[in-house]
Every structure is written in C-alpha cells, then in structure tokens.
Amino acid sequence: CYGSILKQQRRFPDDFIFGAATASYQIEGAWDEDGKGENVWDHETHNNPARIKDGSNGDVAADSYHNYKRDVEMMRELGLDAYRFSISWARILPTGFANEVNPAGIAYYNNLIDEMLKYNIAPLVTIFHWDLPQTLEDLGGVLNPLFSDWFEDYARVIFENFGDRVKNFITFNEPKEYCILSLMGIGADDKNLTLSSSAVSTYLCAKNLLMGHAKAYRLYDKEFREKHGGQCGITISVNWFEPATETPEDEFAAELRRQGEWGFFAHPIFSAEGGFPKELREVLTENSSVEGYTCSPLPDFTEEEKDFVRGTADFFGVNHYTAYFVTVAKQPPGNLLANVMNSLDNFIFADDDWPKSASGWLTLAPNSIFKSLSLLRTRYNDPIFYITENGWSTNEGRDLFDDDRVQYYRASMESLLNCLDAGIKLKGYMAWSLMDNFEWMQGYTERFGIYEVDFSDPARKRTPKKSAFVYKHIIKNRYVDYEYEPETMTMTID
Ligand code: PNW
C-alpha cells in the first residue's frame, strides 16, 4: 500500500549520528580492580543484595573493563558513528575527591577512547551515570552543600584528561531519577528517611545537581572550549505525558506531571526565565502550608543562581522510552509533598493496546519521540537535541530473535523521521543498549541489549540479536526497510 512505500522513501540525512549507549556500573565489572574505589552501587549490592530483584550485582557485569576491544568491534560491526558511555567516578578518583587520580582508571578510558577513534567512532561521554563514590555518599552525597564543588573538581579531571579527544560531554544522566527513591532505591534518598524528609531531600538533590551541572558547564566554557572545541550538555529523561481527557483537571494534572518529570531540570537550564517551573512551585508552596510547613521544601534559586544555571547546555540530551496518559487521582496521596516529582495528585497509565516490554513501566506508545520533542522545542526555544537513550527490554533467557525489539526500534525510527521532517534540530540517536547489562534494581532479569551477553560465561561472550542486524541495516541504508530480514545471524564488519 501507499503508506509503506512513502515510509520507505523517507531517509536519514548523511550527517545524522547513529550510536548506542551504556553506563559504567552497568557494564564494566572490575569493581575493585586496579585501584578503583567503592561506589554506592558496590556498597548497596554487597550489603543489601535482597534489594536487587535477583540478588545480583555489577561486580563483573559484562566485564567491559576487560572486553573493551570486543565492544568497539561490535560498534564497527553495527557501523556506529558514536558511542555513549559513562565514566566511573570512583575508578578515576578512588577517594571521590580530586586529590588522588588513579592512573589505571585514566588508562582504561584512554584505551577505550583511542580504540574508538581508530575507527572514527565519536565518544559521547556521560560524566555521572549514578555510580557515586561511597566516600561522598558517606558525607551525605548529593545532599551535601559542597556536592556541586566535588562534581566540578571531578569534571575538571575528565576535561583535562580526555577533552583533547572527546568532543561531546554530558554532565548528568537523568538527574530526576537519581534523586528519587522509588526508581533508584539506592543513592540520594536511601537514608531510611520519613516521607516528609524524603520530599525535602528530593528537592535539595535537584538543586545541588543543577548547581553541579552548571559549574561543570561553565568550567568547560571558560577553560576548555576554546582549546578543545567541543560541546557540553545534560541528559534528562523525557517521556510523553498526555491528558487522559480534555477536562481542565486532566490537562492541569498532565502539565504538573510534565513539570515534575522533566520540567524540574529542563526549566532552570533551558527556559528563558530560568528557575523551577511556575505551576509546580505554586502547588508545592500551597501544599506545604496545608501540611503545616513554614515554607516549601523546594529550595528556590536566588536571582544570581538562576542566571548561573540558565543557558548552561549546548544541547538537550533526551532519554526517551515511552508515554502515559495522565488523569487526576481519585484520592490525593497521603502526603502531598512526598514523591512530588512523580505523584502530584495524579495517576498515570498506558493504553492497553500498546505492546508491553519486560519492564513494567515500558510500552510501545505511538510516535512519542516526535510528540515529546515538539513540545520541548516550543517550550525551550528550539534547542539542539540528541536522543541519548531509547530502547526495549525483554526477559532474561536466550532469544536472539527479538522481533518485539525490532518493532520498537522501527517505530522509533519513524518518529525520528517525523522530527526531522518538522525541522526539529535533532542531530543524533543512541540505542539503549549496545549490550545486555546490569539493569539496576532489576539485576539481570530485564535485558535491553541489541547484543546478548552470556552472563554465565566467564568470557561474557557477546552475540548479536536480530535487532542488531536491523539497526545496522538502517544505519547503512538510511531508511527503514520493513521487508529486511538478516540472511544469517553472523555479523561482519563492512
Ligand atoms: C534509564 N522510566 O533509566 C537509565 O539511564 C539506564 O541506566 C537504564 O538502564 C535504562 O533507562 C533502562 O531502564 C530509566 O521509568 C528508568 O521512564 C526508568 C525510566 C526511564 C529511564
């Protein structure tokens, strides 16, 4: 039919960047090798293994610390333009502070970067993807008022050591998720806090992370940009939230939800006026007095801080996975301030017809990348975007023929093309993930890789899934061919 012929004719421009993403704790392993310090995930998985669904940890994970050459070979097989990985803070700075730089840690990332550059694969480096050194956590971690200075010091070490070859930096991965107990379970909020102090800590974390981000960005701008000529941004999780009905109540619930999910971090950086989003601030202030507080738990920015944070990103990194409908909750939450970022008096649900992944929160929703970026674009003055994560989970257990993942990626590609057709400044796309890895609280029970990793094999053998072949075909041919089926499951480097 016409539809599919037209679809097949839409092409990705030659300069559109296709890549894949990972994160240090989820793939590296070698948790205590060569001078690496302990981080919050080492600490928590070793001391409270029951908190991880299968009791597992990232001690070995995909063992990328020893397999980085194979990882780069996979990138070459796929024909990737870029690879997004994160740096393990405690591997570089075992004490958490910049007083002691671990040469073996620097060497590992140098080797990885140089191996990638040999084959023209651009590194996209996430400075912090959730694996905070335990030494800093013991001092209160992201709640310590000095956190933003520690982060700036750490960022400087990274810019100094890798900035000559790395041209793309992402300060934080998904700051909101890091600040929230419900998703992370480990990190900022894992202090057996009461509901109200957990609300307070969530907001404090948000402000501290934003200040840390801004300090790192301004450092890059001032001392490294001219010399190295790169760019620095942030990655925020942006899913699509749509009102369930057209009633003003649902419209407002959806808007509050968006502000709580991503506006919280996007607004201070990307909006014209800066600071936290207005409606969210108002609702929080109101709820605070209802609950008997003297002021809102949301630490406001001073005018000076607002200016300091505003405009501190050369691009907007978007982790996008799915969409939800939002409706006003029939019963308001018991504590109006707790968990506010994800439950301000509202309730979210996915459409029953949307295909389901192995992760409870992830379904295949129609055209949600385009819907999200369209709104961000108008709200934040047409920034440059990268999709820094997007992907699909399946259950553990061998299935190289991952047709549901193929369906998800093809749908994403159509949504990307819709963005490009509309003139959205979308420059690249990173699949999550290059390989199966440690999926945080879910351990190894949910798999996001387009390469399978055999976690029972000491060598951690990697094998391409069908989705890897399909992604490769798209990258090479610059369009989505719905008829394409890999002839064999053997990969080659073209
Ligand atoms: C991201 N959600 O987390 C993280 O950046 C990755 O480390 C992680 O492995 C990947 O997505 C898959 O989970 C998210 O509920 C977790 O919308 C949950 C959501 C979004 C992102």
Residues whose N, C-alpha, C, O or C-beta is under 5 A from the ligand:
A	BS01	PNW	A23 E174 S237 W361
